[in-house]
Amino acid sequence: MPTNKSAHRHGGPYDRGSADKFYKRTATPHYFTGATLKSLRIEEDNMTPQQVINYHLGYDNAEAHGSDETNTVYLNGHKD
């Protein structure tokens, strides 16, 4: 899991990887510069190597946990 806190922001590469796996989408590295779907989407060709790694870490972490509470809590941003 990335240690850089900003790597976990909503819309960031790690978050998008986690969401893609959670919603059973194929791995397609990308992220948003701000709010998801309300800001510029950056595709893999324009991502840094670390951003691509963070995307795959999010995807792989979600895959390792399936659709259990770990991912639900992360995607909701809080624990119910």
N, C-alpha and C positions, 0 to 999 in steps of 0.2 A: 504494500500500500504506500502511496507517495507520502513523504513527510512534509512537503510543502503545502501549508494550509490552503493557499489559493488554488491548488490543484483540485480541491474538493468543492469549489464553488458551483452553485447551480448553473448549468449551461457550459461548464468547463469540460475539458477532455475526459477526465475520470468520470464525472457525472453522466456525460453522454454515453460513454462505454457501458456503464452500469445500467442506464435506462434502456439502451439498445438490447442488451441481453435480457433484462427483466421483461421487456415487451416482445421477446422472441424475434428480434430483427437480426439480420446478419451484421457482422462486424464491419463497419464502414467508418473509419476514423474521421472525426469532425468535432467541432465545438462552436459555440456562439460567443461573440465578443461581449455580450451582455445577457439580457434575459433570453431564455430559450424561445425560439420561434419569433421573437420580437426584436432581434438584433442581427447583425451580419453573421452568416454561417461561414465558417472557415473549413475548407475541405483539406484532406490529407496532403495534397500537393503543396499547400501553403502552411503546413504545420511544422514545428521544429521536431527533431527526433524525440526529445523529451515529452512533448505533447502527445505524440503517437504512442509512446510507451505508457503514458498516463491513461490514455484511452483504453489500451489493451489491458492494463491493470484493473481498471473499472469493469471492463467486460469479463475478464477472467475471475475477478472476485465475485461478481454476481453469478457467474456460472458455477463457481465452487459452492455457493450458498443456495443455489436454485432460487425459488421464489418464496423463500422463508421470511420470517420477521426481520432479519438483518437488513435485507434490501428494502423492505417496506418502510422500516424506520428511517433508513437513509433517504429514500425518495420523498417521504413525507416531511423530512427535516426535523422531526421530533418523535419522541417515544410516547405513545398513547397510554 
